[in-house]
């Protein structure tokens, strides 16, 4: 490596996961062409990598905020493009980064491809937990999860982060923003053993969350995506204590499994037909049109009666979601609430985004395995537009939760 050439990650090499960095290279030759590479290994040991070719300016400098990539994993000006385009060598692979205690570590390097030489390197540690945030594993009654609590005395508003399968990432990042967050998976046992789903464990989780010493809100907010999103709607409709629901790319009906509450079935399951899956060249299938229509007479009993909820809703739909026809579900819920004279909702739609809307700067995933059908599923999305949607949505979620999940006195401290 050259002792003169510098690769800088600004403002620091350590930052929170949802914060952008500025990548700068200096002391190159005037107009020198180099390749900047990024690599990261996920929690399953899979290596993800990306690269982009840049030409230095007359002073020998490259600034990814200013300069356009000429070729590689992306083309054009995209300051965080190397993170968005991190990909494995195998198709249909999701980037697993779900444990909050371990940072997302990314190695950046500058290469002279003609000389087959590494010119400079730097490591970026992207932290999921800010200083002072606590993480406690919770196993109470019929649920298990992880509780994240901001530093300070509070009081703080409470959020239940429902994941279809367990992930700590979003919950930890929300705790950094001044929320007490309990994250738990919708499926607390193996899918093969499940014949139904019950709301009772989630009601226990809501009560547990509201009893936390630093929680000052009388009711909670819920954030959920995919199958977890219809569980969130059902909690709002049937269980006390839900102030707000952020519904992301889900269904307006109770899907897959019948839903029970207090030992009786409250909603039958909306089913899907695997014969309606559309195959693709990658080996993954498009499942968007496989779900039965909830508005057909024979399926209407599966529709979740959100019109009876005293809850503020944020409906988020990606138009290019290839897993759910979620924009249709979003519009149906909007129309139904309007017919009942309700104004307790906001909506946002992202035209070229896919199913997996994550916190910002997560490697884009176009397809991966689906635990329900044990097949590879296309998630959809144009990568660059999808990444922009994630940045916008993350700010939107925080603002919505701050507005509607309140405590007295309000104390929301962003720890960034």
C-alpha positions in Angstrom: 0.0 0.0 0.0 1.2 3.5 -0.7 2.1 5.5 2.4 0.9 8.7 0.8 -2.5 7.9 -0.6 -5.2 8.3 2.0 -8.7 6.8 2.3 -10.9 8.6 4.8 -14.3 7.8 6.2 -15.9 11.0 7.5 -16.9 12.2 10.0 -15.4 9.1 11.8 -14.7 5.4 11.0 -17.3 4.5 13.8 -20.9 5.6 13.3 -24.4 4.4 13.9 -25.8 2.0 11.3 -28.4 4.5 10.0 -25.9 7.3 9.4 -24.2 8.1 6.1 -20.5 8.4 5.8 -18.4 10.4 3.3 -15.7 8.4 1.5 -12.7 10.4 0.3 -9.5 9.4 -1.4 -6.6 11.9 -1.7 -3.0 12.1 -3.0 -3.7 10.1 -6.1 -2.1 11.1 -9.4 -4.0 13.8 -11.3 -6.9 12.1 -13.2 -5.8 8.6 -12.0 -8.5 5.9 -12.4 -8.9 3.6 -9.4 -11.4 1.0 -8.1 -12.9 1.5 -4.6 -14.1 -1.8 -3.1 -16.2 -2.6 0.0 -16.6 -6.0 1.7 -18.5 -7.3 4.7 -19.2 -10.7 6.2 -22.7 -11.3 7.6 -23.7 -13.2 10.7 -23.9 -16.5 8.7 -20.4 -16.1 7.5 -21.4 -15.1 3.9 -19.0 -12.6 2.3 -20.7 -9.6 0.5 -18.7 -7.3 -1.7 -19.1 -4.3 -4.1 -16.9 -2.1 -6.2 -16.9 1.1 -8.2 -14.4 2.8 -10.6 -13.6 6.5 -10.1 -11.4 9.0 -11.8 -9.6 11.5 -9.5 -9.8 15.2 -10.2 -6.9 17.4 -11.2 -5.6 17.4 -7.6 -5.7 13.7 -7.2 -8.8 13.6 -5.0 -12.0 11.5 -5.1 -15.1 12.4 -3.1 -18.0 10.0 -3.4 -20.5 12.7 -2.4 -19.4 14.7 -5.4 -18.0 12.3 -8.0 -19.7 9.8 -10.2 -18.8 6.1 -10.5 -17.8 5.3 -14.0 -18.5 1.5 -13.8 -18.8 -1.3 -11.3 -21.7 -2.2 -8.9 -23.4 1.1 -9.8 -22.9 4.1 -12.1 -23.3 7.8 -11.2 -23.1 9.9 -8.0 -24.2 7.8 -5.1 -22.4 8.5 -1.8 -23.5 5.3 -0.1 -23.6 3.2 -3.2 -20.9 0.8 -2.1 -23.0 -0.2 1.0 -26.3 -0.5 -0.9 -24.7 -2.8 -3.6 -22.9 -5.2 -1.3 -23.7 -8.6 -2.8 -22.7 -12.2 -2.3 -21.4 -14.6 -5.0 -24.6 -16.7 -4.7 -28.0 -15.8 -5.9 -31.1 -15.4 -3.6 -29.1 -14.5 -0.4 -30.2 -12.1 2.3 -27.6 -10.1 4.3 -28.1 -11.2 7.9 -27.3 -8.5 10.4 -29.7 -8.9 13.3 -27.6 -9.0 16.5 -27.5 -5.5 18.1 -24.4 -6.0 20.2 -22.1 -6.6 17.1 -21.4 -3.8 14.7 -21.8 -4.1 10.9 -18.1 -4.0 9.9 -17.3 -2.9 6.3 -13.8 -2.9 4.8 -13.1 -0.2 2.2 -10.1 -0.3 0.0 -8.6 1.6 -3.0 -7.1 -0.5 -5.8 -4.9 0.2 -8.8 -6.2 -2.5 -11.1 -3.5 -2.1 -13.7 -0.7 -2.6 -11.1 -2.8 -5.1 -9.2 -2.0 -3.1 -6.0 -4.0 -2.1 -2.9 -3.3 1.7 -2.4 -5.2 2.3 0.8 -7.7 0.7 3.3 -10.0 1.7 6.1 -12.6 -0.1 8.3 -16.1 1.3 9.0 -17.8 0.1 12.1 -21.5 0.7 11.9 -23.1 0.4 15.4 -26.6 -0.7 16.0 -26.6 0.6 19.6 -25.6 4.1 20.7 -23.6 4.6 23.9 -25.8 4.1 27.0 -28.6 2.1 25.3 -29.3 -1.1 27.3 -30.2 -4.5 25.8 -32.0 -7.1 27.9 -33.2 -10.5 26.8 -36.8 -11.0 28.0 -38.7 -14.3 28.6 -42.0 -13.6 30.3 -45.1 -15.8 30.3 -45.8 -16.8 26.7 -43.4 -14.6 24.8 -39.7 -14.0 24.5 -37.9 -11.0 22.9 -35.3 -8.3 23.5 -35.9 -5.0 25.3 -33.9 -1.9 24.4 -33.9 1.1 26.7 -32.4 4.6 26.1 -30.1 6.1 28.7 -31.5 8.7 31.1 -34.5 8.7 33.4 -37.2 9.2 30.8 -40.1 9.1 30.6 -39.9 7.6 27.1 -42.6 6.4 24.7 -42.9 2.7 24.1 -42.8 0.8 20.8 -43.4 -2.9 20.1 -41.3 -4.0 17.1 -43.0 -7.1 15.6 -40.7 -9.1 13.3 -41.9 -12.0 11.3 -38.7 -13.7 12.4 -36.4 -12.4 15.1 -34.2 -9.4 14.4 -32.8 -6.8 16.8 -31.7 -4.3 14.1 -34.7 -1.9 13.8 -35.5 -2.0 17.5 -32.0 -1.1 18.6 -31.9 1.8 16.1 -35.3 3.1 17.4 -34.0 3.0 21.0 -31.2 5.3 19.8 -33.9 7.8 18.9 -35.4 7.8 22.4 -38.0 5.0 22.4 -38.2 2.0 24.8 -38.5 -0.8 22.3 -39.4 -4.4 22.8 -38.8 -6.6 19.8 -40.2 -10.1 19.4 -40.9 -12.5 16.6 -44.4 -13.3 15.5 -43.5 -16.9 15.3 -42.2 -18.0 18.7 -41.9 -21.6 17.6 -41.0 -23.6 14.5 -43.4 -23.0 11.6 -43.9 -26.7 11.1 -45.6 -27.0 14.5 -48.0 -24.1 14.0 -51.7 -24.7 13.2 -52.9 -21.3 14.5 -51.6 -18.0 15.9 -52.8 -16.3 19.1 -52.9 -12.6 20.0 -52.6 -13.4 23.8 -48.8 -13.5 23.9 -48.6 -10.1 22.2 -51.0 -8.7 24.6 -48.7 -9.9 27.4 -45.9 -8.2 25.6 -47.8 -4.9 25.4 -48.6 -5.0 29.1 -45.0 -5.9 30.0 -43.8 -2.9 27.9 -46.2 -0.5 29.5 -45.0 -1.5 33.0 -41.4 -0.7 32.3 -40.1 2.0 34.7 -38.9 4.4 32.1 -42.0 4.2 29.9 -44.2 7.2 30.2 -46.8 6.6 27.4 -50.2 5.2 28.4 -50.4 3.2 25.1 -47.8 1.9 22.7 -46.8 2.1 19.1 -46.3 -1.0 16.9 -44.1 -1.3 13.8 -44.3 -4.3 11.6 -43.7 -5.5 8.1 -45.0 -8.5 6.0 -46.9 -11.1 7.9 -46.1 -9.3 11.2 -48.0 -6.3 9.8 -51.4 -8.0 9.7 -50.7 -9.2 13.3 -50.1 -5.5 14.2 -53.5 -4.6 12.6 -55.2 -7.3 14.6 -53.7 -6.1 17.8 -55.0 -2.6 17.1 -58.5 -4.0 16.3 -58.9 -6.4 19.3 -56.4 -5.6 22.0 -56.4 -2.5 24.3 -53.3 -0.3 24.6 -52.3 0.3 20.9 -51.9 4.0 20.1 -50.2 3.7 16.7 -49.4 1.1 14.0 -46.8 1.5 11.3 -47.9 -1.1 8.7 -45.2 -1.9 6.1 -45.8 -4.0 3.0 -48.3 -6.4 4.6 -51.9 -7.6 4.0 -55.2 -6.1 5.1 -56.5 -9.5 6.0 -55.3 -12.2 8.5 -53.1 -14.3 6.3 -51.7 -17.9 6.4 -52.9 -19.1 9.8 -56.2 -18.7 11.7 -56.0 -16.1 14.5 -57.2 -16.8 18.1 -57.7 -14.5 21.1 -58.8 -15.6 24.5 -59.1 -19.2 23.4 -61.5 -18.5 20.5 -61.0 -18.0 16.8 -61.5 -14.3 15.9 -60.3 -14.5 12.2 -60.0 -17.3 9.7 -56.9 -17.4 7.5 -56.6 -15.9 4.0 -54.8 -18.6 2.0 -52.5 -18.6 -0.9 -52.1 -20.9 -4.0 -48.5 -21.9 -4.8 -49.8 -22.8 -8.4 -50.1 -19.0 -9.0 -46.3 -18.5 -8.3 -44.5 -17.1 -11.3 -41.1 -18.6 -11.9 -38.1 -16.5 -12.9 -34.7 -17.3 -14.5 -32.9 -16.8 -11.1 -34.8 -19.8 -9.6 -36.9 -17.5 -7.4 -40.6 -17.1 -7.8 -42.9 -14.1 -7.8 -45.6 -14.7 -5.1 -47.4 -11.4 -5.5 -50.6 -12.7 -7.1 -50.8 -16.0 -5.2 -52.8 -14.8 -2.2 -56.5 -15.2 -2.4 -58.6 -12.0 -2.8 -59.7 -10.9 0.7 -62.6 -8.9 -0.8 -64.3 -11.9 -2.4 -67.4 -12.9 -0.5 -66.0 -16.3 0.6 -62.9 -14.5 2.1 -64.4 -11.4 3.7 -64.3 -12.9 7.2 -60.5 -12.8 7.0 -60.4 -9.0 6.7 -59.1 -7.3 9.8 -61.7 -4.8 11.2 -59.4 -1.9 11.7 -62.3 0.5 11.5 -63.1 -0.5 15.1 -59.6 0.5 16.3 -58.9 3.6 18.2 -55.5 3.8 16.6 -53.4 6.0 14.4 -52.2 4.2 11.3 -49.3 4.8 9.0 -49.7 2.6 5.9 -46.5 2.1 3.9 -46.6 0.3 0.5 -44.0 -0.5 -2.1 -45.5 -0.6 -5.6 -42.8 -3.0 -6.8 -43.3 -5.4 -4.0 -43.3 -8.9 -5.6 -44.2 -10.7 -2.5 -47.5 -9.0 -1.5 -49.9 -6.9 -3.6 -49.6 -4.5 -0.7 -50.5 -1.3 -2.5 -54.0 -2.8 -3.3 -54.3 -3.8 0.4 -53.3 -0.3 1.4 -55.9 1.4 -0.8 -58.6 -1.0 0.4 -57.9 0.0 4.0 -57.9 3.7 3.2 -61.2 3.4 1.5 -62.7 1.3 4.3 -61.6 3.8 6.9 -63.0 6.7 4.9 -66.4 4.9 4.5 -66.5 4.7 8.3 -65.8 8.4 8.6 -62.3 7.8 10.0 -59.4 10.1 9.4 -56.9 8.3 11.7 -54.4 7.3 9.0 -51.5 8.5 6.8 -50.1 6.7 3.8 -46.9 6.7 1.8 -46.3 4.8 -1.4 -42.9 4.1 -3.0 -43.2 3.5 -6.8 -40.0 1.5 -7.4 -39.3 0.0 -4.0 -39.5 -3.6 -3.1 -40.8 -5.7 -0.2 -37.7 -5.5 2.1 -37.9 -1.9 3.3 -35.1 -1.9 6.0 -33.3 0.8 8.0 -31.1 2.9 5.7 -27.9 1.7 4.1 -28.7 -2.0 4.3 -27.5 -4.1 1.4 -30.3 -4.4 -1.1 -31.9 -7.9 -1.3 -33.8 -8.7 -4.5 -34.6 -12.4 -3.6 -34.0 -14.9 -0.8 -35.6 -17.9 0.9 -39.2 -17.7 2.3 -39.8 -19.8 5.4 -43.5 -20.2 4.8 -43.2 -21.9 1.4 -39.6 -23.1 1.6 -38.8 -21.6 -1.7 -36.7 -18.7 -3.1 -38.9 -15.6 -3.4 -38.5 -12.4 -5.5 -38.9 -9.3 -3.3 -38.8 -6.7 -6.0 -37.5 -3.1 -6.2 -35.2 -1.1 -8.4 -32.1 -0.9 -6.1 -31.3 2.8 -6.2 -35.0 3.9 -5.8 -35.4 1.3 -3.1 -32.5 2.7 -1.1 -33.8 6.2 -1.4 -37.2 5.0 -0.1 -35.5 3.5 2.9 -33.9 6.8 3.8 -37.2 8.7 3.4 -39.2 6.1 5.3 -36.9 5.9 8.3 -37.3 9.6 8.9 -41.1 9.3 8.3 -41.4 6.5 10.9 -39.6 8.4 13.6 -41.7 11.5 13.0 -44.9 9.5 13.0 -44.1 7.7 16.3 -43.0 10.9 17.9 -46.2 12.6 17.0 -48.6 9.8 18.1 -46.9 7.8 20.9 -46.6 10.5 23.5 -45.8 10.7 27.2 -46.0 13.5 29.7 -43.6 15.2 29.9 -42.3 14.4 26.4 -38.6 13.5 26.4 -37.3 12.3 23.1 -33.6 12.4 22.8 -31.8 11.5 19.6 -28.6 9.8 20.7 -26.9 10.2 17.3 
